Amino acid sequence: MIIKALKFTLIFSFIIGLAYILQVKILLPVENDIEAELVKFSYLFNFAFTYFLMLNIILFQKMLKDKLGFIYLGVSMLKFAIFFFLIKSKNMEFDKSDFLHFFIPFFLCLGLEIFLCFPNFKQY
């Protein structure tokens, strides 16, 4: 269990860090500071929330085996809602042009959650 958590931490941190650097260097070199702050906040929020969620799923995987899918779906929706609440509470503007600034890290974290923590999903 500890080895799985360590493996998840290393792979997840590397991929999210690489994606952040690529997005900042490729998509944002001419953008303004507000959008750069939104991208930084989006990556940080998605990384922290996903990391905490996945470590808990790894730890409680055997106890909550039957309910794990429902917990995962509920927490993923909660992550989405909390992000938009925090954006509104920080008075950050979020319009259609900022769509990729949130959804690139969101879908990247979502894919990594499924790929790294549920590798044997076929047997369920």
C-alpha positions as CSV (number, residue, x, y, z in Angstrom):
1,M,0.0,0.0,0.0
2,I,2.8,2.4,0.8
3,I,4.6,1.5,-2.3
4,K,1.5,2.1,-4.4
5,A,1.1,5.5,-2.7
6,L,4.7,6.4,-3.3
7,K,4.5,5.3,-7.0
8,F,1.3,7.4,-7.4
9,T,3.0,10.4,-5.8
10,L,6.1,10.3,-8.0
11,I,4.2,9.7,-11.3
12,F,1.4,12.1,-10.6
13,S,3.7,14.9,-9.5
14,F,6.0,14.5,-12.5
15,I,3.1,14.4,-15.1
16,I,1.3,17.4,-13.5
17,G,4.5,19.4,-13.2
18,L,5.4,18.7,-16.8
19,A,1.9,19.6,-18.0
20,Y,1.9,22.8,-16.0
21,I,5.3,23.8,-17.5
22,L,4.1,23.0,-21.1
23,Q,0.8,24.9,-20.7
24,V,2.5,27.9,-19.3
25,K,5.2,27.9,-22.0
26,I,3.0,27.0,-24.9
27,L,-0.4,28.5,-24.2
28,L,0.4,31.5,-22.0
29,P,3.5,33.3,-23.2
30,V,1.4,36.2,-24.5
31,E,-1.5,36.0,-22.0
32,N,-1.9,38.5,-19.1
33,D,-1.2,38.0,-15.4
34,I,-4.8,37.3,-14.4
35,E,-5.0,34.2,-16.7
36,A,-1.6,33.1,-15.5
37,E,-2.9,33.3,-12.0
38,L,-5.9,31.3,-12.9
39,V,-3.8,28.5,-14.5
40,K,-1.5,28.4,-11.5
41,F,-4.5,28.2,-9.2
42,S,-6.2,25.6,-11.3
43,Y,-3.1,23.3,-11.4
44,L,-2.5,23.8,-7.7
45,F,-6.1,23.1,-6.7
46,N,-6.5,20.1,-9.0
47,F,-3.2,18.7,-7.8
48,A,-3.9,19.1,-4.1
49,F,-7.5,17.8,-4.3
50,T,-6.7,14.9,-6.5
51,Y,-3.6,14.0,-4.4
52,F,-5.6,14.0,-1.2
53,L,-8.5,12.1,-2.7
54,M,-6.3,9.4,-4.3
55,L,-4.2,8.8,-1.2
56,N,-7.4,8.3,0.8
57,I,-8.7,5.9,-1.9
58,I,-5.5,4.0,-1.9
59,L,-5.6,3.7,1.9
60,F,-9.3,2.7,2.2
61,Q,-9.5,0.7,-1.0
62,K,-10.1,-2.6,0.6
63,M,-12.6,-1.4,3.2
64,L,-14.8,0.5,0.8
65,K,-14.5,-1.7,-2.2
66,D,-18.2,-1.8,-2.9
67,K,-18.8,1.9,-2.5
68,L,-15.6,3.2,-4.0
69,G,-17.1,4.2,-7.4
70,F,-19.9,6.2,-5.8
71,I,-17.5,7.9,-3.5
72,Y,-15.2,8.8,-6.4
73,L,-18.0,10.2,-8.5
74,G,-19.4,12.3,-5.6
75,V,-16.0,13.7,-4.7
76,S,-15.2,14.5,-8.3
77,M,-18.4,16.5,-8.5
78,L,-17.6,18.2,-5.2
79,K,-14.1,19.1,-6.6
80,F,-15.7,20.8,-9.6
81,A,-18.2,22.7,-7.4
82,I,-15.5,23.8,-4.8
83,F,-13.2,25.0,-7.6
84,F,-15.9,27.3,-9.0
85,F,-16.9,28.5,-5.6
86,L,-13.2,29.4,-4.9
87,I,-12.9,31.2,-8.2
88,K,-16.0,33.3,-7.4
89,S,-14.9,34.0,-3.8
90,K,-11.5,35.2,-5.1
91,N,-13.3,37.5,-7.6
92,M,-11.4,35.9,-10.4
93,E,-13.2,36.2,-13.8
94,F,-14.0,32.9,-15.5
95,D,-15.4,33.2,-19.0
96,K,-15.5,31.0,-22.1
97,S,-12.0,31.9,-23.1
98,D,-10.7,30.5,-19.8
99,F,-12.3,27.1,-20.4
100,L,-9.0,25.3,-21.1
101,H,-7.2,26.9,-18.2
102,F,-9.4,24.8,-15.9
103,F,-10.3,21.8,-17.9
104,I,-6.8,20.8,-19.1
105,P,-5.6,20.2,-15.5
106,F,-9.1,18.8,-14.5
107,F,-9.2,16.2,-17.2
108,L,-5.5,15.4,-16.8
109,C,-6.0,14.8,-13.1
110,L,-9.2,12.8,-13.8
111,G,-7.4,10.6,-16.3
112,L,-4.4,10.0,-14.0
113,E,-6.7,9.2,-11.1
114,I,-8.3,6.4,-13.1
115,F,-5.2,5.2,-14.8
116,L,-2.9,5.2,-11.7
117,C,-5.3,4.2,-8.9
118,F,-7.8,1.9,-10.7
119,P,-5.6,-0.1,-13.0
120,N,-7.7,-3.2,-12.5
121,F,-11.1,-1.7,-13.2
122,K,-11.9,-4.5,-15.7
123,Q,-12.4,-7.0,-12.9
124,Y,-15.2,-4.9,-11.2
